Amino acid sequence: MGAHTQGLTEQQSEELLGILKQRFEQNEQRHEKMGWDNVLSKLNENPEKLAVLHRMEETGGEPDVVGYEVETGMFLFCDCSKESPTGRRSLCYDRAALESRKKNKPESSAVDMAVEIDIELLTEDQYRTLQTLGEFDLKTSSWLETPVEIRERGGAIFGDCRYGQVFVYHNGADSYYAARGFRGIVKV
């Protein structure tokens, strides 16, 4: 639990807020009419979420605002790196898949790392929505939240974009590739 409760130094917070503000302003198409000041006040009210965004940034996610939930009053931050985050690749899908491997085990799993960072894997719908905001995973792919029926049969799903089209496909949950990571989402 240590990582979740650990706060950022004032310098880390200021640097991260600078990065987030610049990204926000350079990618207006992802969050039209939301206004940085509104986002900033939410972040200031929730320093623990800023620490989550810091972990997303540190692992190559380049988090940015991709939506707003009217019913909860929360902003949705998602990993918006062009390719699947570099610090979160070569992972099988979850702990059960990791433990089922007899040899050549990866370091961790996407689900375990998402828990460490304190984010959720994108669902297929969230991934398809993200892909309407830009071009992502043109050379890589990202594990997605897998429906129970698929996971119970040993599989997991991932998404990518090829030939101008978003594809969602399946693999054995215990597989892992240097070009497959995962994207996460957090509400602030």
Secondary structure, 3 states (H helix, E strand, C coil): CHHHHCCCCHHHHHHHHHHHHHHHHHCHHHCCCCCHHHHHHHHHHCHHHHHHHHHHHHCCCCEEEEEEECCCCEEEEEECCCCCCHHHCCCECCHHHHHHCCCCCCCCEHHHHHHHHCCEECCHHHHHHHHCCCCCCCCCEEEECCCHHHHCCCEEEEEEEECCEEEEEEEECCCCCCCEEECEEEEC
